[in-house]
Amino acid sequence: MSAARLLLCAALLAGCATQNTAPPGAQVPAERLQQTVVTGQTTKAQLLAAFGPTKNVRFDSGFEAWVYQSPAGDGRFAEFVVLIDPAGVVAKTRKRAPAPAP
């Protein structure tokens, strides 16, 4: 096997082994989330327009949970979860602080 092919194979294998450390969900600064998302007022359409699509879970009841991540430094992220009611309006939010740095 030529050195070029061997190098190409090694590069491809290294790419497969690289782990993505980015968390699930769109990354949005915490301040922007807090200023934009208002319980009982903000709609699903407004969330999409402001932040774009993000990781979400749709329940049989018609409710949806959308997860946003806010960079907190040192590769850590805070979590902001939005519960959307069946009518498409924010029903509740929850913030979770980032995990402590290792």
N, CA, C and O of each residue as an XYZ file, in Angstrom:
408
protein
N       0.854     -1.170      0.000
C       0.000      0.000      0.000
C       0.903      1.238      0.000
O       1.872      1.296      0.758
N       0.597      2.210     -0.831
C       1.433      3.401     -0.916
C       1.250      4.259      0.332
O       0.255      4.147      1.049
N       2.225      5.105      0.566
C       2.184      5.988      1.743
C       0.986      6.935      1.673
O       0.398      7.259      2.705
N       0.618      7.381      0.474
C      -0.517      8.293      0.319
C      -1.823      7.605      0.697
O      -2.678      8.199      1.355
N      -1.973      6.356      0.280
C      -3.191      5.611      0.629
C      -3.253      5.343      2.130
O      -4.313      5.452      2.748
N      -2.118      4.996      2.701
C      -2.065      4.737      4.132
C      -2.423      5.995      4.918
O      -3.167      5.928      5.897
N      -1.901      7.130      4.493
C      -2.203      8.405      5.144
C      -3.683      8.754      5.002
O      -4.299      9.240      5.950
N      -4.250      8.510      3.833
C      -5.660      8.775      3.595
C      -6.530      7.898      4.500
O      -7.485      8.382      5.108
N      -6.199      6.617      4.587
C      -6.957      5.708      5.461
C      -6.865      6.148      6.918
O      -7.867      6.128      7.633
N      -5.689      6.541      7.360
C      -5.509      6.985      8.743
C      -6.335      8.240      9.015
O      -6.939      8.367     10.080
N      -6.362      9.160      8.062
C      -7.141     10.392      8.229
C      -8.630     10.092      8.291
O      -9.351     10.676      9.101
N      -9.091      9.189      7.443
C     -10.510      8.824      7.460
C     -10.895      8.139      8.764
O     -11.954      8.428      9.321
N     -10.066      7.249      9.251
C     -10.346      6.576     10.514
C     -10.320      7.549     11.684
O     -11.135      7.442     12.600
N      -9.401      8.485     11.658
C      -9.332      9.487     12.730
C     -10.598     10.335     12.719
O     -11.106     10.693     13.782
N     -11.115     10.662     11.540
C     -12.349     11.433     11.442
C     -13.528     10.679     12.011
O     -14.417     11.280     12.613
N     -13.549      9.380     11.829
C     -14.635      8.563     12.371
C     -14.549      8.476     13.889
O     -15.572      8.357     14.563
N     -13.357      8.533     14.422
C     -13.173      8.382     15.865
C     -13.327      9.693     16.611
O     -13.430      9.691     17.838
N     -13.345     10.806     15.908
C     -13.468     12.101     16.563
C     -14.851     12.230     17.174
O     -15.863     11.989     16.517
N     -14.876     12.612     18.438
C     -16.151     12.726     19.132
C     -16.616     14.172     19.090
O     -15.823     15.090     19.303
N     -17.893     14.377     18.817
C     -18.476     15.713     18.811
C     -18.883     16.047     20.236
O     -19.765     15.396     20.796
N     -18.249     17.057     20.831
C     -18.549     17.419     22.213
C     -19.636     18.475     22.316
O     -20.027     18.848     23.422
N     -20.128     18.961     21.189
C     -21.190     19.961     21.235
C     -22.469     19.320     21.773
O     -22.798     18.192     21.407
N     -23.186     20.027     22.631
C     -24.405     19.468     23.207
C     -25.559     19.501     22.214
O     -25.490     20.195     21.200
N     -26.619     18.753     22.505
C     -27.782     18.800     21.628
C     -28.514     20.125     21.783
O     -28.446     20.754     22.839
N     -29.195     20.540     20.762
C     -29.980     21.771     20.831
C     -29.230     22.955     20.258
O     -28.000     22.980     20.243
N     -29.984     23.935     19.786
C     -29.397     25.156     19.246
C     -28.674     25.910     20.358
O     -29.115     25.910     21.507
N     -27.580     26.540     20.014
C     -26.827     27.305     20.991
C     -27.212     28.779     20.898
O     -27.047     29.417     19.858
N     -27.725     29.299     22.001
C     -28.211     30.675     22.075
C     -27.736     31.270     23.393
O     -27.828     30.606     24.425
N     -27.228     32.507     23.393
C     -26.828     33.130     24.662
C     -27.999     33.181     25.651
O     -29.131     33.477     25.270
N     -27.715     32.892     26.909
C     -28.746     32.836     27.955
C     -29.528     34.143     28.049
O     -30.745     34.122     28.234
N     -28.846     35.274     27.923
C     -29.509     36.568     28.032
C     -30.563     36.735     26.942
O     -31.644     37.270     27.186
N     -30.239     36.276     25.753
C     -31.179     36.399     24.634
C     -32.413     35.519     24.859
O     -33.534     35.933     24.563
N     -32.207     34.318     25.377
C     -33.337     33.437     25.679
C     -34.244     34.074     26.727
O     -35.464     34.100     26.566
N     -33.647     34.583     27.795
C     -34.428     35.165     28.886
C     -35.201     36.398     28.442
O     -36.299     36.652     28.936
N     -34.639     37.165     27.517
C     -35.304     38.373     27.041
C     -36.409     38.063     26.032
O     -37.378     38.816     25.930
N     -36.278     36.977     25.294
C     -37.185     36.677     24.195
C     -38.347     35.775     24.592
O     -39.472     35.976     24.133
N     -38.085     34.784     25.441
C     -39.098     33.774     25.759
C     -39.935     34.227     26.954
O     -39.426     34.378     28.064
N     -41.235     34.442     26.704
C     -42.165     34.890     27.747
C     -43.276     33.848     27.885
O     -44.023     33.593     26.941
N     -43.374     33.253     29.073
C     -44.396     32.251     29.328
C     -45.788     32.835     29.091
O     -46.101     33.932     29.553
N     -46.613     32.086     28.368
C     -47.973     32.510     28.082
C     -48.101     33.462     26.910
O     -49.216     33.807     26.519
N     -46.971     33.902     26.332
C     -47.024     34.859     25.211
C     -46.249     34.405     23.979
O     -46.767     34.451     22.864
N     -45.019     33.970     24.180
C     -44.177     33.605     23.041
C     -44.747     32.356     22.361
O     -45.145     31.399     23.025
N     -44.778     32.387     21.022
C     -45.321     31.261     20.268
C     -44.200     30.419     19.669
O     -43.043     30.832     19.594
N     -44.589     29.237     19.251
C     -43.661     28.326     18.587
C     -43.066     28.994     17.338
O     -41.869     28.874     17.077
N     -43.898     29.686     16.580
C     -43.435     30.380     15.371
C     -42.408     31.453     15.720
O     -41.436     31.641     14.988
N     -42.613     32.154     16.828
C     -41.657     33.179     17.245
C     -40.328     32.560     17.664
O     -39.266     33.114     17.380
N     -40.384     31.407     18.341
C     -39.149     30.708     18.721
C     -38.369     30.300     17.480
O     -37.156     30.497     17.410
N     -39.063     29.732     16.505
C     -38.402     29.327     15.261
C     -37.790     30.527     14.537
O     -36.676     30.442     14.020
N     -38.517     31.639     14.500
C     -38.016     32.832     13.819
C     -36.797     33.410     14.546
O     -35.852     33.871     13.906
N     -36.820     33.385     15.866
C     -35.741     33.995     16.645
C     -34.492     33.125     16.725
O     -33.373     33.634     16.647
N     -34.681     31.800     16.884
C     -33.542     30.930     17.172
C     -33.333     29.797     16.182
O     -32.307     29.119     16.234
N     -34.292     29.574     15.275
C     -34.181     28.460     14.346
C     -34.571     27.157     15.018
O     -34.935     27.147     16.194
N     -34.498     26.059     14.281
C     -34.885     24.763     14.846
C     -33.909     24.301     15.914
O     -32.738     24.682     15.903
N     -34.393     23.482     16.832
C     -33.561     22.927     17.889
C     -34.045     21.522     18.209
O     -35.054     21.064     17.671
N     -33.334     20.858     19.069
C     -33.762     19.518     19.477
C     -35.078     19.634     20.224
O     -35.251     20.515     21.067
N     -36.012     18.733     19.907
C     -37.314     18.797     20.566
C     -37.921     17.417     20.696
O     -37.538     16.474     20.004
N     -38.878     17.327     21.601
C     -39.624     16.094     21.831
C     -41.098     16.449     21.775
O     -41.538     17.402     22.419
N     -41.860     15.687     21.010
C     -43.301     15.904     20.901
C     -44.008     14.778     21.660
O     -43.739     13.599     21.430
N     -44.911     15.154     22.564
C     -45.638     14.185     23.374
C     -47.012     13.913     22.772
O     -47.544     14.731     22.021
N     -47.583     12.753     23.110
C     -48.909     12.382     22.611
C     -49.973     13.396     23.014
O     -50.981     13.548     22.324
N     -49.754     14.085     24.121
C     -50.719     15.069     24.623
C     -50.775     16.335     23.769
O     -51.665     17.167     23.941
N     -49.812     16.476     22.844
C     -49.753     17.675     22.019
C     -48.716     18.678     22.501
O     -48.378     19.618     21.782
N     -48.213     18.483     23.712
C     -47.159     19.355     24.234
C     -45.836     19.007     23.556
O     -45.641     17.890     23.078
N     -44.934     19.987     23.525
C     -43.590     19.783     22.991
C     -42.588     20.373     23.966
O     -42.869     21.380     24.615
N     -41.419     19.751     24.072
C     -40.307     20.295     24.861
C     -39.176     20.600     23.896
O     -38.713     19.724     23.165
N     -38.736     21.851     23.902
C     -37.637     22.282     23.049
C     -36.446     22.599     23.937
O     -36.599     23.224     24.986
N     -35.258     22.168     23.520
C     -34.048     22.342     24.328
C     -33.079     23.283     23.620
O     -32.741     23.099     22.451
N     -32.645     24.293     24.362
C     -31.621     25.219     23.879
C     -30.423     25.125     24.817
O     -30.569     24.812     25.999
N     -29.247     25.397     24.281
C     -28.005     25.365     25.059
C     -27.381     26.758     25.031
O     -27.387     27.440     24.006
N     -26.843     27.164     26.183
C     -26.160     28.451     26.272
C     -24.720     28.208     26.695
O     -24.480     27.606     27.741
N     -23.748     28.669     25.893
C     -22.352     28.477     26.257
C     -22.055     29.103     27.624
O     -22.457     30.232     27.904
N     -21.344     28.351     28.467
C     -21.021     28.828     29.819
C     -19.520     28.835     30.072
O     -19.093     28.990     31.216
N     -18.718     28.672     29.036
C     -17.267     28.685     29.176
C     -16.701     27.315     29.498
O     -17.404     26.442     30.006
N     -15.438     27.141     29.200
C     -14.716     25.891     29.461
C     -15.386     24.682     28.818
O     -15.285     23.574     29.345
N     -16.071     24.876     27.684
C     -16.725     23.777     27.000
C     -17.997     23.290     27.677
O     -18.517     22.228     27.335
N     -18.498     24.056     28.631
C     -19.713     23.683     29.353
C     -20.897     24.468     28.803
O     -20.728     25.518     28.183
N     -22.093     23.945     29.037
C     -23.299     24.585     28.523
C     -24.400     24.547     29.570
O     -24.587     23.541     30.254
N     -25.128     25.655     29.690
C     -26.348     25.685     30.493
C     -27.482     25.229     29.579
O     -27.381     25.326     28.356
N     -28.549     24.738     30.176
C     -29.671     24.227     29.400
C     -30.920     25.071     29.665
O     -31.187     25.451     30.805
N     -31.676     25.359     28.620
C     -32.915     26.114     28.722
C     -33.977     25.298     28.004
O     -33.927     25.145     26.784
N     -34.945     24.770     28.762
C     -35.986     23.927     28.193
C     -37.284     24.718     28.143
O     -37.667     25.365     29.117
N     -37.954     24.661     27.001
C     -39.215     25.368     26.796
C     -40.313     24.330     26.565
O     -40.201     23.484     25.678
N     -41.366     24.401     27.364
C     -42.529     23.533     27.180
C     -43.571     24.325     26.405
O     -43.987     25.404     26.826
N     -43.984     23.780     25.273
C     -44.949     24.441     24.397
C     -46.262     23.672     24.464
O     -46.284     22.452     24.307
N     -47.354     24.395     24.700
C     -48.665     23.738     24.825
C     -49.214     23.368     23.444
O     -48.659     23.782     22.426
N     -50.304     22.589     23.407
C     -50.866     22.167     22.117
C     -51.300     23.323     21.214
O     -51.393     23.146     19.999
N     -51.567     24.498     21.780
C     -51.941     25.661     20.977
C     -50.726     26.360     20.375
O     -50.882     27.287     19.580
N     -49.498     25.923     20.748
C     -48.288     26.512     20.184
C     -47.749     27.688     20.968
O     -47.005     28.502     20.421
N     -48.111     27.797     22.257
C     -47.670     28.906     23.102
C     -46.795     28.344     24.232
O     -47.054     27.254     24.743
N     -45.768     29.094     24.611
C     -44.887     28.659     25.698
C     -45.685     28.553     26.987
O     -46.290     29.527     27.436
N     -45.683     27.360     27.581
C     -46.415     27.111     28.822
C     -45.515     27.220     30.040
O     -45.968     27.597     31.121
N     -44.223     26.889     29.867
C     -43.313     26.857     31.003
C     -41.878     26.824     30.489
O     -41.625     26.337     29.387
N     -40.948     27.334     31.269
C     -39.532     27.230     30.951
C     -38.784     26.706     32.164
O     -39.253     26.799     33.298
N     -37.619     26.157     31.898
C     -36.765     25.676     32.967
C     -35.323     25.920     32.577
O     -34.921     25.653     31.444
N     -34.540     26.431     33.525
C     -33.116     26.662     33.307
C     -32.338     25.685     34.169
O     -32.696     25.424     35.317
N     -31.273     25.152     33.601
C     -30.376     24.282     34.379
C     -28.967     24.806     34.209
O     -28.503     25.016     33.088
N     -28.289     25.017     35.323
C     -26.916     25.513     35.298
C     -26.000     24.471     34.671
O     -26.321     23.282     34.676
N     -24.868     24.901     34.133
C     -23.930     23.939     33.545
C     -23.335     23.048     34.637
O     -23.271     23.421     35.808
N     -22.910     21.880     34.219
C     -22.230     20.974     35.138
C     -20.920     21.605     35.583
O     -20.310     22.351     34.818
N     -20.472     21.321     36.805
C     -19.193     21.881     37.272
C     -18.046     21.424     36.373
O     -18.062     20.320     35.830
N     -17.077     22.278     36.233
C     -15.902     21.953     35.428
C     -15.134     20.800     36.082
O     -15.027     20.737     37.307
N     -14.605     19.896     35.268
C     -13.874     18.751     35.842
C     -12.582     19.161     36.494
O     -11.859     18.314     37.018
